[in-house]
Amino acid sequence: MFKSFYPKAADIEPQWVLVDASGQTLGRLATKIAGLLLGKHKPSFTPGVEMGDYVVVVNASSVAVTGTKTSTKLDSKVYYHHSHYPSGLKAISLRDQLRKFPDRVIRSAVWGMLPHNKMGRHVLGRLKIYGGAEHPHQAQNPLKVD
């Protein structure tokens, strides 16, 4: 009989990974980030175990958007959130969201590709997104990924 490998907490050493989002397509970037956060790039990947790395995304404001309606997608894609007050539904287009809060665009795309449970919420906490090229994680010496 074969024994299944289950990594212990001491065996897991998360790395810091730096991802440059300038000019990359939003969906393809989000799948790459989700895989890094879950640890699917590691040979010892085990579902249900938090084996992923910390991911630092820079230049989030210059992410590219493609699709069948690329020219109108920046205006037709709408993000919604609610203020928890009556008639408190707020809507913001992708163009305005990229201008005001570029980190929310990538965070929303990555969250859609993670498990929607406790583990997914915890893993999403390892994602650090910055609109510009500067980030405060220089001390961790992150690895650069294209």
Backbone as CSV, one residue per row, in Angstrom:
resi,resn,N_x,N_y,N_z,CA_x,CA_y,CA_z,C_x,C_y,C_z
1,MET,0.841,-1.170,0.000,0.000,0.000,0.000,0.895,1.245,0.000
2,PHE,0.504,2.263,-0.755,1.263,3.501,-0.836,0.758,4.485,0.198
3,LYS,1.686,5.190,0.806,1.318,6.223,1.761,1.275,7.568,1.050
4,SER,0.296,8.376,1.371,0.175,9.701,0.781,1.117,10.654,1.504
5,PHE,1.728,11.539,0.735,2.617,12.535,1.323,1.780,13.715,1.780
6,TYR,1.915,14.083,3.028,1.218,15.238,3.572,2.256,16.133,4.239
7,PRO,2.531,17.308,3.687,3.601,18.151,4.235,3.250,18.716,5.607
8,LYS,4.249,18.757,6.456,4.094,19.345,7.781,4.327,20.847,7.699
9,ALA,3.914,21.557,8.718,4.063,23.012,8.722,5.533,23.419,8.699
10,ALA,6.402,22.616,9.297,7.830,22.942,9.312,8.472,22.739,7.943
11,ASP,7.867,21.892,7.103,8.413,21.630,5.774,8.088,22.729,4.773
12,ILE,7.088,23.543,5.068,6.621,24.567,4.125,7.365,25.869,4.399
13,GLU,8.084,26.346,3.393,8.793,27.620,3.496,8.329,28.531,2.372
14,PRO,7.429,29.475,2.661,6.944,30.349,1.591,8.018,31.323,1.122
15,GLN,8.068,31.544,-0.168,8.988,32.505,-0.780,8.231,33.790,-1.064
16,TRP,8.946,34.838,-1.404,8.353,36.096,-1.851,8.593,36.206,-3.343
17,VAL,7.534,36.435,-4.109,7.605,36.493,-5.560,7.140,37.873,-6.015
18,LEU,7.921,38.506,-6.899,7.585,39.816,-7.445,7.061,39.648,-8.859
19,VAL,5.865,40.183,-9.132,5.238,40.091,-10.442,5.018,41.498,-10.961
20,ASP,5.499,41.774,-12.179,5.296,43.071,-12.815,4.090,42.966,-13.741
21,ALA,3.039,43.759,-13.465,1.784,43.654,-14.201,1.718,44.575,-15.411
22,SER,2.740,45.344,-15.677,2.656,46.308,-16.771,2.563,45.604,-18.115
23,GLY,1.481,45.899,-18.841,1.276,45.349,-20.166,0.752,43.927,-20.204
24,GLN,0.570,43.268,-19.071,0.069,41.897,-19.059,-1.459,41.898,-19.050
25,THR,-2.036,40.859,-19.634,-3.481,40.724,-19.686,-4.013,40.363,-18.304
26,LEU,-5.137,40.959,-17.931,-5.676,40.810,-16.579,-5.975,39.360,-16.229
27,GLY,-6.666,38.626,-17.074,-7.041,37.256,-16.762,-5.861,36.317,-16.682
28,ARG,-4.940,36.441,-17.624,-3.754,35.572,-17.610,-2.869,35.872,-16.400
29,LEU,-2.776,37.142,-16.039,-2.017,37.525,-14.859,-2.664,36.959,-13.595
30,ALA,-3.993,37.019,-13.526,-4.701,36.533,-12.345,-4.540,35.025,-12.174
31,THR,-4.531,34.258,-13.278,-4.343,32.815,-13.153,-2.937,32.478,-12.673
32,LYS,-1.953,33.242,-13.154,-0.579,33.015,-12.705,-0.444,33.318,-11.212
33,ILE,-1.042,34.419,-10.771,-0.965,34.807,-9.368,-1.696,33.792,-8.491
34,ALA,-2.874,33.337,-8.919,-3.635,32.357,-8.137,-2.848,31.054,-7.983
35,GLY,-2.167,30.629,-9.041,-1.350,29.419,-8.951,-0.189,29.574,-7.988
36,LEU,0.429,30.758,-7.983,1.526,31.014,-7.050,1.026,31.056,-5.606
37,LEU,-0.138,31.659,-5.387,-0.685,31.754,-4.033,-1.076,30.387,-3.479
38,LEU,-1.598,29.520,-4.338,-2.005,28.192,-3.897,-0.842,27.211,-3.807
39,GLY,0.260,27.493,-4.484,1.420,26.621,-4.452,1.393,25.548,-5.511
40,LYS,0.626,25.733,-6.576,0.515,24.712,-7.617,1.786,24.574,-8.439
41,HIS,2.704,25.512,-8.330,3.960,25.436,-9.074,5.007,24.573,-8.360
42,LYS,4.707,24.129,-7.166,5.658,23.330,-6.399,5.392,21.845,-6.619
43,PRO,6.443,21.030,-6.679,6.235,19.593,-6.896,5.556,18.899,-5.723
44,SER,5.613,19.480,-4.544,4.989,18.862,-3.370,3.600,19.429,-3.102
45,PHE,2.927,19.956,-4.130,1.600,20.556,-3.965,0.614,19.529,-3.430
46,THR,-0.128,19.934,-2.404,-1.170,19.100,-1.825,-2.423,19.954,-1.690
47,PRO,-3.550,19.542,-2.271,-4.775,20.328,-2.134,-5.198,20.417,-0.670
48,GLY,-5.681,21.571,-0.276,-6.134,21.763,1.088,-5.045,22.179,2.047
49,VAL,-3.809,22.300,1.567,-2.692,22.726,2.408,-2.165,24.046,1.856
50,GLU,-1.955,25.008,2.730,-1.467,26.318,2.298,0.033,26.242,2.048
51,MET,0.403,25.943,0.825,1.799,25.785,0.453,2.297,26.932,-0.407
52,GLY,1.453,27.915,-0.689,1.790,28.955,-1.641,2.785,29.966,-1.132
53,ASP,3.148,30.873,-2.017,4.119,31.915,-1.723,3.421,33.251,-1.519
54,TYR,4.173,34.210,-0.995,3.705,35.582,-0.934,3.940,36.199,-2.309
55,VAL,2.971,36.940,-2.818,3.081,37.531,-4.146,2.951,39.039,-4.023
56,VAL,3.934,39.762,-4.573,3.925,41.216,-4.618,3.730,41.622,-6.071
57,VAL,2.654,42.343,-6.358,2.349,42.788,-7.712,2.612,44.286,-7.789
58,VAL,3.434,44.697,-8.753,3.712,46.115,-8.968,3.176,46.538,-10.336
59,ASN,3.006,47.827,-10.524,2.477,48.424,-11.756,1.085,47.892,-12.078
60,ALA,0.230,47.801,-11.072,-1.127,47.276,-11.274,-1.979,48.226,-12.101
61,SER,-1.657,49.493,-12.120,-2.469,50.459,-12.866,-2.278,50.345,-14.369
62,SER,-1.246,49.654,-14.826,-0.989,49.543,-16.256,-1.261,48.140,-16.788
63,VAL,-2.222,47.441,-16.177,-2.596,46.112,-16.652,-3.453,46.262,-17.914
64,ALA,-3.334,45.313,-18.836,-4.068,45.377,-20.100,-5.350,44.552,-20.004
65,VAL,-6.339,44.944,-20.788,-7.612,44.240,-20.847,-7.887,43.892,-22.297
66,THR,-8.231,42.627,-22.579,-8.548,42.209,-23.936,-9.919,41.556,-23.941
67,GLY,-10.381,41.203,-25.095,-11.670,40.542,-25.235,-12.319,40.925,-26.540
68,THR,-13.542,40.477,-26.733,-14.233,40.756,-27.982,-14.625,42.223,-28.094
69,LYS,-14.866,42.848,-26.956,-15.246,44.260,-26.965,-14.186,45.082,-26.242
70,THR,-12.952,44.945,-26.674,-11.845,45.588,-25.972,-12.022,47.092,-25.888
71,SER,-12.504,47.711,-26.946,-12.633,49.160,-26.944,-13.691,49.627,-25.949
72,THR,-14.720,48.829,-25.732,-15.779,49.242,-24.807,-15.716,48.536,-23.464
73,LYS,-14.808,47.567,-23.296,-14.757,46.792,-22.056,-14.402,47.676,-20.864
74,LEU,-13.583,48.687,-21.072,-13.217,49.564,-19.964,-14.430,50.315,-19.421
75,ASP,-15.451,50.507,-20.257,-16.653,51.197,-19.798,-17.804,50.235,-19.493
76,SER,-17.852,49.082,-20.184,-18.978,48.170,-19.990,-18.799,47.269,-18.770
77,LYS,-17.565,46.933,-18.381,-17.342,46.102,-17.193,-17.530,46.962,-15.963
78,VAL,-18.404,46.502,-15.078,-18.766,47.294,-13.910,-18.543,46.456,-12.658
79,TYR,-17.942,47.072,-11.640,-17.745,46.452,-10.333,-18.774,47.027,-9.372
80,TYR,-19.399,46.163,-8.588,-20.420,46.595,-7.641,-19.961,46.321,-6.212
81,HIS,-20.368,47.197,-5.309,-20.221,46.932,-3.884,-21.349,47.654,-3.151
82,HIS,-21.646,47.219,-1.940,-22.774,47.761,-1.204,-22.286,48.346,0.108
83,SER,-22.873,49.471,0.501,-22.460,50.149,1.720,-23.190,49.629,2.955
84,HIS,-24.097,48.653,2.791,-24.906,48.061,3.864,-25.914,49.048,4.429
85,TYR,-26.235,50.070,3.684,-27.322,50.980,4.002,-28.388,50.823,2.924
86,PRO,-29.622,51.204,3.219,-30.658,51.103,2.188,-30.279,51.902,0.941
87,SER,-30.499,51.297,-0.197,-30.150,51.850,-1.521,-28.677,52.253,-1.586
88,GLY,-27.819,51.431,-1.004,-26.399,51.742,-0.949,-25.564,50.996,-1.964
89,LEU,-26.172,50.563,-3.084,-25.431,49.847,-4.113,-24.600,50.845,-4.915
90,LYS,-23.306,50.616,-4.956,-22.391,51.491,-5.687,-21.856,50.742,-6.893
91,ALA,-21.672,51.438,-7.984,-21.145,50.842,-9.206,-20.010,51.712,-9.726
92,ILE,-18.960,51.055,-10.227,-17.819,51.786,-10.775,-17.315,51.002,-11.986
93,SER,-17.002,51.715,-13.058,-16.545,51.055,-14.280,-15.086,50.633,-14.130
94,LEU,-14.654,49.749,-15.016,-13.271,49.258,-14.987,-12.287,50.396,-15.207
95,ARG,-12.611,51.328,-16.095,-11.724,52.466,-16.357,-11.504,53.298,-15.095
96,ASP,-12.600,53.599,-14.381,-12.487,54.392,-13.159,-11.816,53.601,-12.035
97,GLN,-12.101,52.308,-11.976,-11.493,51.464,-10.947,-9.976,51.384,-11.138
98,LEU,-9.520,51.267,-12.392,-8.075,51.240,-12.658,-7.425,52.571,-12.302
99,ARG,-8.155,53.651,-12.475,-7.587,54.964,-12.179,-7.541,55.218,-10.680
100,LYS,-8.631,54.877,-9.959,-8.713,55.184,-8.530,-8.096,54.103,-7.649
101,PHE,-8.490,52.843,-7.872,-8.047,51.731,-7.025,-7.578,50.575,-7.903
102,PRO,-6.381,50.643,-8.495,-5.941,49.566,-9.393,-5.737,48.235,-8.685
103,ASP,-5.501,48.257,-7.389,-5.309,47.000,-6.671,-6.594,46.194,-6.581
104,ARG,-7.743,46.837,-6.544,-9.016,46.130,-6.418,-9.349,45.339,-7.677
105,VAL,-8.890,45.796,-8.834,-9.159,45.082,-10.081,-8.460,43.727,-10.066
106,ILE,-7.189,43.723,-9.726,-6.431,42.468,-9.697,-6.896,41.586,-8.542
107,ARG,-7.172,42.173,-7.391,-7.631,41.387,-6.243,-8.958,40.689,-6.556
108,SER,-9.854,41.380,-7.242,-11.141,40.784,-7.606,-10.962,39.646,-8.602
109,ALA,-10.074,39.818,-9.572,-9.838,38.767,-10.564,-9.185,37.546,-9.923
110,VAL,-8.254,37.763,-9.008,-7.579,36.639,-8.342,-8.544,35.936,-7.394
111,TRP,-9.377,36.685,-6.697,-10.332,36.080,-5.767,-11.305,35.168,-6.506
112,GLY,-11.652,35.501,-7.723,-12.537,34.650,-8.501,-11.901,33.326,-8.878
113,MET,-10.582,33.212,-8.798,-9.871,31.984,-9.170,-9.378,31.191,-7.965
114,LEU,-9.683,31.671,-6.760,-9.300,30.957,-5.535,-10.520,30.249,-4.952
115,PRO,-10.315,29.250,-4.095,-11.459,28.629,-3.430,-12.174,29.636,-2.533
116,HIS,-13.486,29.618,-2.566,-14.272,30.571,-1.777,-14.585,29.961,-0.410
117,ASN,-13.562,29.850,0.426,-13.708,29.304,1.768,-12.661,29.954,2.665
118,LYS,-12.472,29.409,3.879,-11.509,29.979,4.821,-10.095,29.997,4.245
119,MET,-9.722,28.907,3.590,-8.367,28.832,3.041,-8.157,29.880,1.958
120,GLY,-9.149,30.077,1.101,-9.030,31.074,0.040,-8.891,32.480,0.595
121,ARG,-9.647,32.779,1.654,-9.543,34.110,2.269,-8.182,34.305,2.925
122,HIS,-7.661,33.241,3.538,-6.341,33.343,4.164,-5.241,33.487,3.115
123,VAL,-5.357,32.741,2.037,-4.361,32.793,0.967,-4.368,34.166,0.297
124,LEU,-5.539,34.771,0.167,-5.630,36.094,-0.456,-4.915,37.156,0.380
125,GLY,-4.741,36.901,1.666,-4.001,37.823,2.523,-2.514,37.862,2.202
126,ARG,-2.024,36.873,1.463,-0.612,36.853,1.070,-0.356,37.651,-0.203
127,LEU,-1.388,38.226,-0.773,-1.260,38.994,-2.007,-1.108,40.467,-1.669
128,LYS,-0.029,41.079,-2.150,0.243,42.504,-1.935,0.274,43.184,-3.305
129,ILE,-0.578,44.182,-3.515,-0.716,44.814,-4.829,-0.444,46.304,-4.685
130,TYR,0.361,46.836,-5.633,0.710,48.252,-5.632,0.540,48.806,-7.035
131,GLY,-0.031,50.010,-7.125,-0.302,50.630,-8.418,0.946,51.083,-9.144
132,GLY,1.979,51.458,-8.425,3.222,51.927,-9.034,4.321,50.894,-8.948
133,ALA,5.533,51.340,-9.261,6.679,50.425,-9.269,7.310,50.255,-7.886
134,GLU,6.996,51.128,-6.947,7.589,51.066,-5.613,6.760,50.177,-4.696
135,HIS,7.443,49.418,-3.841,6.765,48.598,-2.848,7.647,48.502,-1.611
136,PRO,7.050,48.319,-0.416,7.825,48.286,0.825,8.390,46.915,1.185
137,HIS,8.411,45.972,0.260,8.862,44.619,0.572,10.256,44.338,0.024
138,GLN,11.114,45.340,0.005,12.476,45.165,-0.487,13.277,44.253,0.423
139,ALA,12.974,44.281,1.733,13.754,43.504,2.701,13.559,41.996,2.514
140,GLN,12.408,41.585,1.982,12.153,40.160,1.802,12.892,39.598,0.594
141,ASN,13.444,40.474,-0.259,14.208,40.080,-1.438,13.399,39.139,-2.335
142,PRO,12.285,39.647,-2.907,11.413,38.769,-3.684,12.042,38.311,-5.007
143,LEU,11.683,37.104,-5.427,12.102,36.573,-6.727,11.255,37.207,-7.800
144,LYS,11.833,37.523,-8.947,11.073,38.144,-10.041,10.558,37.059,-10.976
145,VAL,9.274,37.163,-11.318,8.623,36.222,-12.222,8.023,37.019,-13.361
146,ASP,8.178,36.526,-14.591,7.601,37.218,-15.745,6.193,36.784,-15.996
